[in-house]
Amino acid sequence: MFCHVARRLSSVILDSHQTALEAVQRTHTQTGFTVTPRLLDTLYELGRKCSETFLDINDKFIRYDPVLRK
């Protein structure tokens, strides 16, 4: 559905949360699939760091470009 949502949002000026929600809500496919958007009102803590365990696991699965690095 992402391609349909992206196409719908390409012609919309996103000046508010409500405008974005309404545009996404009007998204549908020819076969009848529709999108039900929700706005999350959760506040996230700023400046929170990842644990060392997560960073170690992350480094095992991510290959960095030798020129660009991290």
Residue frames as a rotation matrix with the C-alpha (Angstrom) as fourth column:
MET 1
0.561 0.828 0.000 0.00
0.828 -0.561 0.000 0.00
0.000 0.000 -1.000 0.00
PHE 2
0.035 -0.596 -0.802 2.97
0.513 -0.678 0.526 2.32
-0.858 -0.430 0.282 0.46
CYS 3
-0.836 -0.373 0.402 3.17
0.524 -0.327 0.787 3.13
-0.162 0.869 0.468 -3.25
HIS 4
-0.042 0.911 0.411 -0.51
0.803 -0.214 0.556 4.12
0.594 0.354 -0.722 -3.24
VAL 5
0.628 0.218 -0.747 -0.08
0.707 -0.560 0.431 6.31
-0.325 -0.799 -0.506 -0.16
ALA 6
-0.363 -0.854 -0.374 3.04
0.501 -0.517 0.694 7.95
-0.786 0.065 0.615 -1.61
ARG 7
-0.700 0.171 0.694 1.19
0.657 -0.228 0.719 8.67
0.281 0.958 0.048 -4.85
ARG 8
0.394 0.919 -0.014 -1.71
0.816 -0.343 0.465 10.20
0.423 -0.194 -0.885 -2.93
LEU 9
0.549 -0.220 -0.806 0.60
0.585 -0.588 0.559 12.41
-0.597 -0.779 -0.194 -0.85
SER 10
-0.405 -0.825 0.396 2.62
0.867 -0.209 0.452 13.62
-0.290 0.526 0.800 -3.83
SER 11
-0.412 0.299 0.861 0.07
0.529 -0.691 0.493 16.27
0.742 0.658 0.126 -4.73
VAL 12
0.679 0.699 -0.224 -0.83
0.545 -0.276 0.791 17.39
0.491 -0.660 -0.569 -1.20
ILE 13
-0.194 -0.672 0.715 0.69
-0.263 -0.666 -0.698 20.25
0.945 -0.323 -0.047 0.77
LEU 14
0.162 0.198 -0.967 1.20
0.741 0.623 0.252 18.80
0.652 -0.757 -0.046 4.25
ASP 15
-0.305 -0.227 0.925 0.55
-0.199 -0.934 -0.295 21.87
0.931 -0.274 0.240 6.36
SER 16
-0.087 0.276 0.957 -0.97
-0.995 -0.071 -0.070 20.01
0.049 -0.958 0.281 9.34
HIS 17
-0.873 -0.176 0.456 -1.40
-0.287 0.940 -0.185 16.56
-0.396 -0.292 -0.871 10.83
GLN 18
-0.012 0.976 0.216 -5.06
-0.079 0.214 -0.974 16.62
-0.997 -0.029 0.074 9.90
THR 19
0.414 0.102 -0.905 -4.31
-0.864 -0.270 -0.425 17.29
-0.288 0.957 -0.024 6.23
ALA 20
-0.603 -0.720 -0.344 -1.95
-0.780 0.622 0.066 14.32
0.166 0.308 -0.937 6.12
LEU 21
-0.743 0.373 0.555 -4.45
-0.071 0.781 -0.620 12.02
-0.665 -0.501 -0.554 7.84
GLU 22
0.304 0.927 -0.219 -7.25
-0.325 -0.115 -0.939 13.02
-0.896 0.356 0.266 5.48
ALA 23
0.172 -0.315 -0.934 -5.08
-0.985 -0.055 -0.163 12.50
0.000 0.948 -0.319 2.40
VAL 24
-0.853 -0.521 -0.034 -3.95
-0.518 0.853 -0.060 9.06
0.061 -0.033 -0.998 3.55
GLN 25
-0.476 0.750 0.459 -7.50
-0.100 0.472 -0.876 8.10
-0.874 -0.463 -0.150 4.50
ARG 26
0.455 0.661 -0.597 -8.67
-0.652 -0.209 -0.728 8.78
-0.606 0.721 0.336 0.91
THR 27
-0.487 -0.727 -0.483 -6.13
-0.871 0.363 0.332 6.23
-0.067 0.583 -0.810 -0.40
HIS 28
0.351 0.565 0.747 -7.58
-0.395 0.812 -0.429 3.07
-0.849 -0.145 0.508 -1.92
THR 29
-0.804 -0.588 0.082 -6.80
-0.218 0.421 0.880 0.49
-0.553 0.690 -0.467 -4.60
GLN 30
-0.500 0.613 -0.611 -8.89
-0.790 -0.034 0.612 -0.69
0.355 0.789 0.501 -7.53
THR 31
-0.487 0.282 -0.827 -9.61
0.171 0.959 0.226 -3.93
0.857 -0.031 -0.515 -5.68
GLY 32
0.492 0.854 0.170 -11.05
0.073 -0.235 0.969 -2.09
0.868 -0.464 -0.178 -2.69
PHE 33
0.010 -0.543 -0.840 -8.25
0.969 0.212 -0.125 -2.00
0.246 -0.813 0.528 -0.14
THR 34
0.667 0.202 0.717 -8.38
0.068 -0.975 0.212 1.12
0.742 -0.093 -0.664 2.01
VAL 35
-0.470 -0.863 -0.184 -6.00
0.432 -0.043 -0.901 2.70
0.770 -0.503 0.393 4.50
THR 36
0.761 0.638 -0.113 -6.93
0.393 -0.316 0.863 3.55
0.516 -0.702 -0.492 8.09
PRO 37
-0.218 -0.918 0.330 -4.37
0.207 -0.374 -0.904 6.06
0.954 -0.129 0.272 9.40
ARG 38
0.760 0.350 -0.548 -3.80
0.610 -0.092 0.787 6.78
0.225 -0.932 -0.283 13.10
LEU 39
0.253 -0.662 0.706 -1.89
-0.275 -0.749 -0.603 9.59
0.927 -0.041 -0.372 14.72
LEU 40
0.230 -0.266 -0.936 0.24
0.820 0.571 0.038 8.41
0.525 -0.776 0.350 17.64
ASP 41
0.640 0.047 0.767 0.41
-0.221 -0.945 0.243 10.88
0.736 -0.325 -0.594 20.50
THR 42
0.766 -0.443 -0.465 3.22
0.642 0.541 0.543 9.14
0.011 -0.714 0.700 22.38
LEU 43
0.790 -0.590 0.167 6.01
-0.590 -0.806 -0.055 11.33
0.167 -0.055 -0.984 23.74
TYR 44
0.719 -0.617 -0.319 9.47
0.537 0.785 -0.308 9.84
0.440 0.051 0.896 23.37
GLU 45
0.737 -0.522 -0.429 12.41
0.248 -0.381 0.891 10.62
-0.628 -0.763 -0.151 25.61
LEU 46
0.880 -0.475 -0.012 15.12
-0.244 -0.429 -0.870 12.69
0.408 0.768 -0.494 23.92
GLY 47
0.152 -0.953 0.261 18.79
-0.918 -0.234 -0.321 11.81
0.367 -0.191 -0.910 24.17
ARG 48
0.656 0.114 0.746 18.26
-0.494 0.812 0.310 8.17
-0.571 -0.572 0.589 25.05
LYS 49
-0.214 -0.860 -0.463 21.23
-0.974 0.149 0.174 5.98
-0.080 0.488 -0.869 24.09
CYS 50
0.597 0.320 -0.735 21.31
-0.484 0.875 -0.012 2.41
0.640 0.363 0.678 22.76
SER 51
0.775 -0.338 0.534 22.67
-0.354 0.468 0.810 -0.34
-0.524 -0.817 0.243 24.96
GLU 52
-0.215 -0.950 -0.228 26.10
-0.867 0.079 0.491 -1.78
-0.449 0.303 -0.841 24.20
THR 53
-0.411 0.139 0.901 24.47
0.141 0.986 -0.088 -5.17
-0.901 0.091 -0.425 23.51
PHE 54
0.682 0.723 0.114 22.33
0.280 -0.114 -0.953 -3.67
-0.676 0.682 -0.280 20.77
LEU 55
0.575 -0.533 -0.620 25.33
-0.755 -0.637 -0.153 -1.94
-0.314 0.557 -0.769 19.22
ASP 56
-0.482 -0.778 0.403 27.34
-0.573 0.628 0.527 -5.19
-0.663 0.023 -0.748 19.26
ILE 57
-0.092 0.549 0.831 24.52
0.475 0.758 -0.448 -7.12
-0.875 0.353 -0.330 17.57
ASN 58
0.817 0.434 -0.379 23.99
-0.039 -0.615 -0.787 -4.29
-0.575 0.658 -0.486 15.09
ASP 59
0.165 -0.856 -0.490 27.68
-0.873 -0.357 0.331 -4.29
-0.458 0.374 -0.807 14.06
LYS 60
-0.505 -0.343 0.792 27.53
-0.077 0.932 0.354 -8.01
-0.860 0.118 -0.497 13.24
PHE 61
0.042 0.675 0.737 24.77
0.749 0.467 -0.471 -7.60
-0.662 0.571 -0.486 10.64
ILE 62
0.929 0.269 -0.254 25.50
0.070 -0.802 -0.593 -4.20
-0.363 0.533 -0.764 9.08
ARG 63
0.044 -0.918 0.393 28.30
0.954 0.156 0.256 -3.82
-0.296 0.364 0.883 6.56
TYR 64
0.550 0.096 -0.830 29.55
0.113 -0.993 -0.040 -0.27
-0.828 -0.072 -0.556 6.21
ASP 65
0.913 -0.251 0.321 30.88
0.290 -0.155 -0.945 1.27
0.287 0.955 -0.068 3.01
PRO 66
0.202 -0.919 -0.339 34.68
0.975 0.155 0.162 1.58
-0.097 -0.363 0.927 3.22
VAL 67
-0.559 -0.400 0.727 34.58
0.548 -0.836 -0.039 5.18
0.623 0.376 0.686 1.98
LEU 68
-0.002 0.692 0.722 31.50
-0.231 -0.703 0.673 6.52
0.973 -0.165 0.161 3.79
ARG 69
-0.888 -0.325 -0.324 31.74
0.161 0.442 -0.883 4.41
0.430 -0.836 -0.340 6.97
LYS 70
-0.386 0.758 -0.525 29.14
0.913 0.233 -0.335 5.24
-0.132 -0.609 -0.782 9.64
